[in-house]
Amino acid sequence: MIQYKEGNKIPLKELRRLYAAVRWLHFTRPKLLRTVYDRSDYVVSAWDGKKLVGVARAISDGVFNAYLPDVLVDPQYRRIGIARELVRRILKHYDGLYNITVVAEDEGGRAFFYNCGFTQMRVALRRMRPIKRVVMLKEGR
Ligand SMILES: CC(C)(COP(=O)(O)OP(=O)(O)OC[C@H]1O[C@@H](n2cnc3c(N)ncnc32)[C@H](O)[C@@H]1OP(=O)(O)O)[C@@H](O)C(=O)NCCC(=O)NCCS
């Protein structure tokens, strides 16, 4: 039985384990991961007992825009509707906003967001820096 919780006070150990399981290794730096969650506007997590099995977080101005940088589910718990429930709760929280955006780099992620009612946009632009360099800069190395 999966339980869902709101809020960003998730033990760092559990967050690091989940991000490592999904192979998002740049996120497993403890200081950066804590900052990322402390500064997120809204966080929903999924739990199998004391094990964190999924998380989604949003950055938002609370009026017009929200961005979902991370929606991830432990590979051993996929395709049972966990991410759908996490996103459902986020969309409910931000009901009424003009624009909710995600970036899904791979096919599976895009298929998931289509399934949640998102549509492809042709007007987005972005500027990126190499992730390793960002981690080094933020850690003061
Ligand atoms: C994308 C991700 C979050 C989906 O999590 P999940 O809990 O397995 O997704 P759900 O079970 O809620 O899927 C809901 C629906 O989305 C679609 N879907 C989900 N994953 C899919 C995949 N890999 N390929 C095709 N469709 C997919 C399906 O229609 C699915 O319904 P179904 O299982 O009844 O067919 C998960 O695969 C993941 O953590 N990926 C790595 C991180 C990532 O890429 N996140 C997205 C960008 S932030």
The ligand as a MOL file (V3000), in Angstrom:
LIG
                    3D

  0  0  0     0  0            999 V3000
M  V30 BEGIN CTAB
M  V30 COUNTS 48 50 0 0 0
M  V30 BEGIN ATOM
M  V30 1 C 8.3640 8.7780 -16.0410 0
M  V30 2 C 8.1000 8.1300 -14.6530 0
M  V30 3 C 8.0800 9.2380 -13.5970 0
M  V30 4 C 6.7650 7.3940 -14.7010 0
M  V30 5 O 6.5130 6.8530 -13.4160 0
M  V30 6 P 5.4510 5.6640 -13.1680 0
M  V30 7 O 5.0410 5.6990 -11.7370 0
M  V30 8 O 5.9980 4.3930 -13.6990 0
M  V30 9 O 4.2370 6.1370 -14.1070 0
M  V30 10 P 2.7030 5.6810 -13.9610 0
M  V30 11 O 2.6480 4.2570 -13.5370 0
M  V30 12 O 1.9760 6.6620 -13.1270 0
M  V30 13 O 2.2710 5.7930 -15.4970 0
M  V30 14 C 1.0300 6.3680 -15.8930 0
M  V30 15 C 0.9100 6.2080 -17.3860 0
M  V30 16 O 1.9390 6.9680 -18.0590 0
M  V30 17 C 2.4020 6.2350 -19.2130 0
M  V30 18 N 3.7950 5.8220 -19.0030 0
M  V30 19 C 4.5090 5.8510 -17.8540 0
M  V30 20 N 5.7700 5.4350 -18.0560 0
M  V30 21 C 5.8510 5.1260 -19.3610 0
M  V30 22 C 6.9140 4.6310 -20.1750 0
M  V30 23 N 8.1390 4.3810 -19.6960 0
M  V30 24 N 6.6570 4.4110 -21.4980 0
M  V30 25 C 5.4410 4.6510 -22.0210 0
M  V30 26 N 4.3810 5.1320 -21.2860 0
M  V30 27 C 4.6060 5.3660 -19.9820 0
M  V30 28 C 1.5030 5.0120 -19.3450 0
M  V30 29 O 0.3930 5.3870 -20.1440 0
M  V30 30 C 1.0710 4.7910 -17.8960 0
M  V30 31 O -0.1460 4.1120 -17.7800 0
M  V30 32 P -0.1800 2.4810 -17.9070 0
M  V30 33 O 0.9320 1.9460 -17.0370 0
M  V30 34 O -1.5460 2.1400 -17.3930 0
M  V30 35 O 0.0430 2.1840 -19.3440 0
M  V30 36 C 9.2180 7.0920 -14.3100 0
M  V30 37 O 9.3940 6.1970 -15.4010 0
M  V30 38 C 10.5690 7.7080 -13.9760 0
M  V30 39 O 10.8620 7.9690 -12.8030 0
M  V30 40 N 11.4250 7.9510 -15.0030 0
M  V30 41 C 12.7450 8.5360 -14.7590 0
M  V30 42 C 12.6360 10.0030 -14.4230 0
M  V30 43 C 11.9530 10.8090 -15.5210 0
M  V30 44 O 12.2950 10.6820 -16.7030 0
M  V30 45 N 10.9980 11.6860 -15.1390 0
M  V30 46 C 10.2720 12.5100 -16.0760 0
M  V30 47 C 10.9280 13.8020 -16.3540 0
M  V30 48 S 11.0250 14.8550 -14.9250 0
M  V30 END ATOM
M  V30 BEGIN BOND
M  V30 1 1 1 2
M  V30 2 1 2 3
M  V30 3 1 2 4
M  V30 4 1 2 36
M  V30 5 1 4 5
M  V30 6 1 5 6
M  V30 7 2 6 7
M  V30 8 1 6 8
M  V30 9 1 6 9
M  V30 10 1 9 10
M  V30 11 2 10 11
M  V30 12 1 10 12
M  V30 13 1 10 13
M  V30 14 1 13 14
M  V30 15 1 14 15
M  V30 16 1 15 16
M  V30 17 1 15 30
M  V30 18 1 16 17
M  V30 19 1 17 18
M  V30 20 1 17 28
M  V30 21 1 18 19
M  V30 22 1 18 27
M  V30 23 2 19 20
M  V30 24 1 20 21
M  V30 25 1 21 22
M  V30 26 2 21 27
M  V30 27 1 22 23
M  V30 28 2 22 24
M  V30 29 1 24 25
M  V30 30 2 25 26
M  V30 31 1 26 27
M  V30 32 1 28 29
M  V30 33 1 28 30
M  V30 34 1 30 31
M  V30 35 1 31 32
M  V30 36 2 32 33
M  V30 37 1 32 34
M  V30 38 1 32 35
M  V30 39 1 36 37
M  V30 40 1 36 38
M  V30 41 2 38 39
M  V30 42 1 38 40
M  V30 43 1 40 41
M  V30 44 1 41 42
M  V30 45 1 42 43
M  V30 46 2 43 44
M  V30 47 1 43 45
M  V30 48 1 45 46
M  V30 49 1 46 47
M  V30 50 1 47 48
M  V30 END BOND
M  V30 END CTAB
M  END
